């Protein structure tokens, strides 16, 4: 087996890289299945931004990158022990930063934007369904850069057809009270 031909530094790199890679893959699979293995523990009184860098995934990524690049630098590129440790350390830190960045982006995908429904008042949107006079239908309005669909009541005596422009006049128990929006000349 090739392991017999490795020097002590290369054996260390190989063992470190193998164990951390196996653990990293298991943790990543579990993370994408919905389990949170961020490894932060309690962050009370501390900035969570600092702990994003030092999560279980990022530490494993450091050891994984450190081990594989250290092994390559020592065994394949014939570098000295000191140079291989420096190169492995630099690559390990890069892997740690990259993993932290990716995990932060993945968590942001699941983030729910919170806003007050009263922000809809005065916003121009469009009817999503046909809105009969004084009946409930649905409208779409853009709030906080996100297109949202809400129940709405047509507060007029005329029918509003689908995809017609509307304006939100008020809110009653999370139902938008709307009227047709008529563009004025010059708008």
N, C-alpha and C positions, 0 to 999 in steps of 0.2 A: 504494500500500500504506500501511496505517496507520502503519508503522514510521517513515516519512518525517516524520510530523507529531508525533512524540514528541520531547520535549527530552532532553538528555543523561542526566539522572537516570532518566527513564522507560525510555530505551533500555537503561541499565545493569540496571534491575530486570527488564525483559523478557528480556534475554539470560541473566542469572543464573537467573531462574525457569525458563526453558525448558530450559536445559542440566541444571540440577539435577533437574527433574521427570523428564526422560527417563532420567537416570542412576538416580534413585530407583526408578522403575518397573522398570527392568531388574534392579536389585539385589534388589528385593522379589520379583520373579518367580523369580529364581535362588535366593533364600533359601527360598521356599516349595517349590521343587523339591528342596531338600535341601542346597544349597551354603551354606557359612557365610562370609558376607562381612561379618563384624562389624567388621573393620578394627582389631582390638585390637593385633595384633602380640604381642610378648612382654610379659607383665605380671608377670614374676618380681619378687618383692619389693614389689609394689604391690597395693593393694586392687582386686579386679575390679569392685566396686560402682562405683568412680569411673570405670572404663573403660566401664561399661554406658552412661553418659551420653554419652561421646565415642566412639561407634561410627560407622562409615561411614554407616549408615542415618540416624542422628540428625543428623549434620552435614549430610547432603543434605536432610533434612527442614527444618533451620534455613534453609538457603539457598533452598529451595523456598518456604517460608512467607514469608521475608524478601522475596524477589523479587516474588511475586504480591501480597502485601499492600502492599508499597512501590509497586508499579505502580498498584494500585487507589487508594491514598491520594493519589498524585501526579496521576494522570490522571483519575480518576473523582470523587474527593472534593475536588479542587482545594486540597490542603494544601501548605504550604511544604516546601522541601527538608528542613529540620531536623526538622519534625514528622513527615514521611513516613518518615525514617530511624528515628526513635524508635519510631513505631508498628510499622514493619516489624521492628525489632529485638525488640520485646516479643513480637510474634506468632511470629517465628522461634524465640525461646527456648521459647515455649509448644509449638510444633511439635516441637522437639528433645526436650523433656521427655515429651510425649505419645508420640512414637515410641519413646523409650527404655523407657517403661512398657509399651507394647504388645509390643515385642520381648522384654522380660524375661518377660512373661506367656506368650508363645508358646513360649519356651525352657522354661519351667516345665511346659508341657503334655507335653513329651517327657522330662522328668526321671524316672528310675527310682528308686523308693524302695528303699534298701538296708537290710536288717535281717537279724538272725541267726535262722535257723529254730528255734533253741532257745527263742526267745520264745514259740513255740506251746504249750509244755508248760503244762498247767493251763488252757488256753483252752477254752471251750465253743463248739462249732460245730454243724454238722449234716452228716449223711451226704449225699453228692451222688449216690452210686450205692448199690445194695444191697451190703452187706458181709457175705459169708459168713464163718463162723468160720475164723480163721487164713488168710484169703485177702486179696489186695490189691484195694482199691477206691479211691474218691475221696471226700474230704470237703472242706467249705468252712469256713474259720475266718477271723475278722477280726483282722488283725494290723496295728498302726500305723494304724488307721482305714481299711484297705483289705481288701476281701474277697478272699481267696486260695483257690485250689483246689490241693490236694495229694493225692499218693498216700498211702494209709493201709492199715494192717493191723488187722483186727478181732482184738483180743487176748482174745476170750471164746469160749465155746462156743455162743453164740446168734447168730442172724442179725440184723443191724441193717438195717432197711428205709430206703429213701431218705427224706430230709428229717427223719429222727429226730435228736434231740439227741445229741451225742457229746461226750466230753471227751478231750483229748490227754493221755496218760500219760507218754510218752517219745518219743524220736526215735532211729531207727536208720538210718544212711546216707541221710539226707534223706527217709525214709519215716516218717510219723507212726504211732505205736502208739496206738490209740484203744480206748475202751470206751464202751458206751452211757452216757449221762448220765441219771441218775434224780434228778429234783428232789425235794428233801426237803420235808416239810411246813413251811409257813411261808415258803418262798422265793417 
